[in-house]
Amino acid sequence: MFFVMLALPALFGLTLVGEGIYQMAHYDRGWFNVGLGGVFLVVVAFGYFFLRGVV
């Protein structure tokens, strides 16, 4: 059940990264979405390790 709590935020972060890559492929500004998605994924990973007691 613990992994299910992290699945939705991780998918949201991956969606932001994917949308940014799509925008960059069409010569739009997508760096913000890629950066925001990356930060979001790092926060999710940190939360996972924090709740598991590793950090």
Biopython code that builds the backbone (N, CA, C, O; Angstrom):
import numpy as np
from Bio.PDB.StructureBuilder import StructureBuilder

atoms = [
    (1, "MET", "N", (0.821, -1.199, 0.000)),
    (1, "MET", "CA", (0.000, 0.000, 0.000)),
    (1, "MET", "C", (0.862, 1.260, 0.000)),
    (1, "MET", "O", (0.458, 2.302, -0.516)),
    (2, "PHE", "N", (2.040, 1.151, 0.578)),
    (2, "PHE", "CA", (2.928, 2.307, 0.657)),
    (2, "PHE", "C", (3.354, 2.774, -0.726)),
    (2, "PHE", "O", (3.483, 3.974, -0.966)),
    (3, "PHE", "N", (3.575, 1.822, -1.648)),
    (3, "PHE", "CA", (3.991, 2.189, -2.995)),
    (3, "PHE", "C", (2.863, 2.864, -3.769)),
    (3, "PHE", "O", (3.123, 3.676, -4.657)),
    (4, "VAL", "N", (1.619, 2.539, -3.443)),
    (4, "VAL", "CA", (0.478, 3.152, -4.118)),
    (4, "VAL", "C", (0.407, 4.641, -3.787)),
    (4, "VAL", "O", (0.014, 5.444, -4.634)),
    (5, "MET", "N", (0.786, 5.018, -2.555)),
    (5, "MET", "CA", (0.778, 6.436, -2.171)),
    (5, "MET", "C", (1.762, 7.244, -3.000)),
    (5, "MET", "O", (1.545, 8.435, -3.226)),
    (6, "LEU", "N", (2.832, 6.621, -3.453)),
    (6, "LEU", "CA", (3.854, 7.339, -4.206)),
    (6, "LEU", "C", (3.652, 7.243, -5.713)),
    (6, "LEU", "O", (4.289, 7.977, -6.469)),
    (7, "ALA", "N", (2.777, 6.351, -6.157)),
    (7, "ALA", "CA", (2.588, 6.150, -7.594)),
    (7, "ALA", "C", (1.968, 7.383, -8.253)),
    (7, "ALA", "O", (2.438, 7.822, -9.303)),
    (8, "LEU", "N", (0.936, 7.937, -7.659)),
    (8, "LEU", "CA", (0.258, 9.083, -8.265)),
    (8, "LEU", "C", (1.147, 10.324, -8.328)),
    (8, "LEU", "O", (1.198, 10.965, -9.377)),
    (9, "PRO", "N", (1.852, 10.693, -7.251)),
    (9, "PRO", "CA", (2.771, 11.834, -7.374)),
    (9, "PRO", "C", (3.892, 11.592, -8.376)),
    (9, "PRO", "O", (4.302, 12.515, -9.080)),
    (10, "ALA", "N", (4.393, 10.360, -8.447)),
    (10, "ALA", "CA", (5.450, 10.057, -9.413)),
    (10, "ALA", "C", (4.923, 10.173, -10.840)),
    (10, "ALA", "O", (5.623, 10.676, -11.718)),
    (11, "LEU", "N", (3.708, 9.718, -11.076)),
    (11, "LEU", "CA", (3.120, 9.857, -12.412)),
    (11, "LEU", "C", (2.893, 11.323, -12.765)),
    (11, "LEU", "O", (3.053, 11.710, -13.923)),
    (12, "PHE", "N", (2.527, 12.133, -11.791)),
    (12, "PHE", "CA", (2.361, 13.563, -12.032)),
    (12, "PHE", "C", (3.687, 14.195, -12.433)),
    (12, "PHE", "O", (3.739, 14.987, -13.374)),
    (13, "GLY", "N", (4.753, 13.851, -11.728)),
    (13, "GLY", "CA", (6.080, 14.369, -12.074)),
    (13, "GLY", "C", (6.522, 13.922, -13.454)),
    (13, "GLY", "O", (7.079, 14.711, -14.218)),
    (14, "LEU", "N", (6.276, 12.658, -13.779)),
    (14, "LEU", "CA", (6.641, 12.164, -15.110)),
    (14, "LEU", "C", (5.813, 12.842, -16.199)),
    (14, "LEU", "O", (6.307, 13.064, -17.305)),
    (15, "THR", "N", (4.561, 13.170, -15.894)),
    (15, "THR", "CA", (3.727, 13.896, -16.855)),
    (15, "THR", "C", (4.295, 15.282, -17.126)),
    (15, "THR", "O", (4.321, 15.729, -18.273)),
    (16, "LEU", "N", (4.751, 15.965, -16.079)),
    (16, "LEU", "CA", (5.363, 17.282, -16.274)),
    (16, "LEU", "C", (6.620, 17.183, -17.133)),
    (16, "LEU", "O", (6.830, 18.000, -18.029)),
    (17, "VAL", "N", (7.451, 16.185, -16.860)),
    (17, "VAL", "CA", (8.671, 16.005, -17.654)),
    (17, "VAL", "C", (8.312, 15.689, -19.101)),
    (17, "VAL", "O", (8.898, 16.255, -20.024)),
    (18, "GLY", "N", (7.360, 14.794, -19.302)),
    (18, "GLY", "CA", (6.953, 14.429, -20.660)),
    (18, "GLY", "C", (6.355, 15.594, -21.424)),
    (18, "GLY", "O", (6.620, 15.757, -22.615)),
    (19, "GLU", "N", (5.556, 16.401, -20.755)),
    (19, "GLU", "CA", (4.974, 17.575, -21.409)),
    (19, "GLU", "C", (6.054, 18.579, -21.796)),
    (19, "GLU", "O", (5.988, 19.193, -22.861)),
    (20, "GLY", "N", (7.045, 18.743, -20.929)),
    (20, "GLY", "CA", (8.152, 19.649, -21.245)),
    (20, "GLY", "C", (8.962, 19.166, -22.429)),
    (20, "GLY", "O", (9.355, 19.965, -23.279)),
    (21, "ILE", "N", (9.216, 17.869, -22.495)),
    (21, "ILE", "CA", (9.949, 17.311, -23.639)),
    (21, "ILE", "C", (9.141, 17.484, -24.915)),
    (21, "ILE", "O", (9.698, 17.798, -25.967)),
    (22, "TYR", "N", (7.824, 17.279, -24.827)),
    (22, "TYR", "CA", (6.964, 17.473, -25.992)),
    (22, "TYR", "C", (7.014, 18.926, -26.464)),
    (22, "TYR", "O", (7.086, 19.187, -27.665)),
    (23, "GLN", "N", (6.974, 19.873, -25.521)),
    (23, "GLN", "CA", (7.031, 21.286, -25.893)),
    (23, "GLN", "C", (8.374, 21.636, -26.510)),
    (23, "GLN", "O", (8.431, 22.409, -27.467)),
    (24, "MET", "N", (9.454, 21.080, -25.979)),
    (24, "MET", "CA", (10.773, 21.363, -26.545)),
    (24, "MET", "C", (10.911, 20.762, -27.936)),
    (24, "MET", "O", (11.613, 21.318, -28.781)),
    (25, "ALA", "N", (10.256, 19.641, -28.186)),
    (25, "ALA", "CA", (10.305, 19.029, -29.511)),
    (25, "ALA", "C", (9.600, 19.902, -30.542)),
    (25, "ALA", "O", (9.924, 19.854, -31.729)),
    (26, "HIS", "N", (8.643, 20.695, -30.092)),
    (26, "HIS", "CA", (7.923, 21.597, -30.990)),
    (26, "HIS", "C", (8.427, 23.033, -30.868)),
    (26, "HIS", "O", (7.713, 23.980, -31.199)),
    (27, "TYR", "N", (9.654, 23.186, -30.393)),
    (27, "TYR", "CA", (10.343, 24.478, -30.318)),
    (27, "TYR", "C", (9.615, 25.483, -29.436)),
    (27, "TYR", "O", (9.652, 26.686, -29.696)),
    (28, "ASP", "N", (8.959, 24.992, -28.402)),
    (28, "ASP", "CA", (8.373, 25.862, -27.386)),
    (28, "ASP", "C", (9.260, 25.821, -26.146)),
    (28, "ASP", "O", (10.206, 25.037, -26.067)),
    (29, "ARG", "N", (8.940, 26.670, -25.190)),
    (29, "ARG", "CA", (9.711, 26.676, -23.939)),
    (29, "ARG", "C", (9.177, 25.582, -23.024)),
    (29, "ARG", "O", (8.103, 25.719, -22.439)),
    (30, "GLY", "N", (9.927, 24.509, -22.908)),
    (30, "GLY", "CA", (9.506, 23.408, -22.060)),
    (30, "GLY", "C", (10.450, 23.131, -20.918)),
    (30, "GLY", "O", (10.247, 22.191, -20.150)),
    (31, "TRP", "N", (11.496, 23.956, -20.801)),
    (31, "TRP", "CA", (12.481, 23.723, -19.739)),
    (31, "TRP", "C", (11.870, 23.875, -18.358)),
    (31, "TRP", "O", (12.266, 23.179, -17.423)),
    (32, "PHE", "N", (10.910, 24.778, -18.222)),
    (32, "PHE", "CA", (10.271, 24.982, -16.919)),
    (32, "PHE", "C", (9.546, 23.720, -16.468)),
    (32, "PHE", "O", (9.661, 23.315, -15.311)),
    (33, "ASN", "N", (8.798, 23.098, -17.378)),
    (33, "ASN", "CA", (8.072, 21.880, -17.031)),
    (33, "ASN", "C", (9.022, 20.738, -16.709)),
    (33, "ASN", "O", (8.781, 19.970, -15.778)),
    (34, "VAL", "N", (10.095, 20.624, -17.474)),
    (34, "VAL", "CA", (11.069, 19.560, -17.217)),
    (34, "VAL", "C", (11.719, 19.774, -15.851)),
    (34, "VAL", "O", (11.868, 18.830, -15.074)),
    (35, "GLY", "N", (12.100, 21.004, -15.566)),
    (35, "GLY", "CA", (12.713, 21.301, -14.270)),
    (35, "GLY", "C", (11.758, 21.083, -13.112)),
    (35, "GLY", "O", (12.130, 20.499, -12.093)),
    (36, "LEU", "N", (10.531, 21.549, -13.266)),
    (36, "LEU", "CA", (9.539, 21.383, -12.214)),
    (36, "LEU", "C", (9.218, 19.907, -11.993)),
    (36, "LEU", "O", (9.087, 19.464, -10.852)),
    (37, "GLY", "N", (9.093, 19.150, -13.072)),
    (37, "GLY", "CA", (8.845, 17.715, -12.947)),
    (37, "GLY", "C", (10.005, 16.998, -12.288)),
    (37, "GLY", "O", (9.802, 16.097, -11.475)),
    (38, "GLY", "N", (11.228, 17.397, -12.636)),
    (38, "GLY", "CA", (12.406, 16.792, -12.012)),
    (38, "GLY", "C", (12.466, 17.078, -10.522)),
    (38, "GLY", "O", (12.772, 16.193, -9.724)),
    (39, "VAL", "N", (12.173, 18.316, -10.152)),
    (39, "VAL", "CA", (12.161, 18.676, -8.727)),
    (39, "VAL", "C", (11.068, 17.897, -7.999)),
    (39, "VAL", "O", (11.268, 17.429, -6.878)),
    (40, "PHE", "N", (9.935, 17.765, -8.634)),
    (40, "PHE", "CA", (8.826, 17.032, -8.028)),
    (40, "PHE", "C", (9.197, 15.567, -7.818)),
    (40, "PHE", "O", (8.874, 14.991, -6.779)),
    (41, "LEU", "N", (9.872, 14.959, -8.793)),
    (41, "LEU", "CA", (10.297, 13.567, -8.645)),
    (41, "LEU", "C", (11.346, 13.416, -7.549)),
    (41, "LEU", "O", (11.343, 12.422, -6.824)),
    (42, "VAL", "N", (12.235, 14.386, -7.423)),
    (42, "VAL", "CA", (13.233, 14.336, -6.348)),
    (42, "VAL", "C", (12.548, 14.431, -4.986)),
    (42, "VAL", "O", (12.933, 13.733, -4.048)),
    (43, "VAL", "N", (11.541, 15.286, -4.873)),
    (43, "VAL", "CA", (10.807, 15.416, -3.612)),
    (43, "VAL", "C", (10.071, 14.117, -3.288)),
    (43, "VAL", "O", (10.040, 13.700, -2.130)),
    (44, "VAL", "N", (9.481, 13.477, -4.289)),
    (44, "VAL", "CA", (8.796, 12.201, -4.065)),
    (44, "VAL", "C", (9.792, 11.137, -3.617)),
    (44, "VAL", "O", (9.507, 10.373, -2.695)),
    (45, "ALA", "N", (10.958, 11.082, -4.262)),
    (45, "ALA", "CA", (11.978, 10.104, -3.875)),
    (45, "ALA", "C", (12.474, 10.379, -2.458)),
    (45, "ALA", "O", (12.659, 9.447, -1.676)),
    (46, "PHE", "N", (12.691, 11.654, -2.121)),
    (46, "PHE", "CA", (13.121, 11.996, -0.765)),
    (46, "PHE", "C", (12.052, 11.610, 0.250)),
    (46, "PHE", "O", (12.369, 11.084, 1.316)),
    (47, "GLY", "N", (10.791, 11.866, -0.073)),
    (47, "GLY", "CA", (9.700, 11.475, 0.821)),
    (47, "GLY", "C", (9.638, 9.977, 1.030)),
    (47, "GLY", "O", (9.373, 9.511, 2.138)),
    (48, "TYR", "N", (9.879, 9.228, -0.020)),
    (48, "TYR", "CA", (9.896, 7.770, 0.096)),
    (48, "TYR", "C", (10.985, 7.316, 1.055)),
    (48, "TYR", "O", (10.730, 6.535, 1.971)),
    (49, "PHE", "N", (12.197, 7.808, 0.841)),
    (49, "PHE", "CA", (13.298, 7.395, 1.705)),
    (49, "PHE", "C", (13.130, 7.927, 3.132)),
    (49, "PHE", "O", (13.532, 7.269, 4.092)),
    (50, "PHE", "N", (12.543, 9.105, 3.270)),
    (50, "PHE", "CA", (12.314, 9.668, 4.595)),
    (50, "PHE", "C", (11.300, 8.830, 5.371)),
    (50, "PHE", "O", (11.502, 8.539, 6.551)),
    (51, "LEU", "N", (10.211, 8.444, 4.707)),
    (51, "LEU", "CA", (9.186, 7.654, 5.381)),
    (51, "LEU", "C", (9.634, 6.223, 5.655)),
    (51, "LEU", "O", (9.148, 5.588, 6.591)),
    (52, "ARG", "N", (10.549, 5.718, 4.851)),
    (52, "ARG", "CA", (11.079, 4.371, 5.084)),
    (52, "ARG", "C", (12.136, 4.358, 6.180)),
    (52, "ARG", "O", (12.532, 3.285, 6.636)),
    (53, "GLY", "N", (12.595, 5.516, 6.607)),
    (53, "GLY", "CA", (13.558, 5.602, 7.684)),
    (53, "GLY", "C", (15.001, 5.516, 7.241)),
    (53, "GLY", "O", (15.888, 5.325, 8.073)),
    (54, "VAL", "N", (15.260, 5.651, 5.948)),
    (54, "VAL", "CA", (16.628, 5.580, 5.434)),
    (54, "VAL", "C", (17.353, 6.893, 5.684)),
    (54, "VAL", "O", (18.539, 6.898, 6.014)),
    (55, "VAL", "N", (16.647, 8.001, 5.530)),
    (55, "VAL", "CA", (17.265, 9.322, 5.708)),
    (55, "VAL", "C", (17.114, 9.760, 7.142)),
    (55, "VAL", "O", (17.565, 10.846, 7.507)),
]
sb = StructureBuilder()
sb.init_structure("model")
sb.init_model(0)
sb.init_chain("A")
sb.init_seg("    ")
for serial, (resi, resn, name, xyz) in enumerate(atoms, 1):
    if name == "N":
        sb.init_residue(resn, " ", resi, " ")
    sb.init_atom(name, np.array(xyz, "f"), 0.0, 1.0, " ", f" {name:<3s}", serial, name[0])
structure = sb.get_structure()
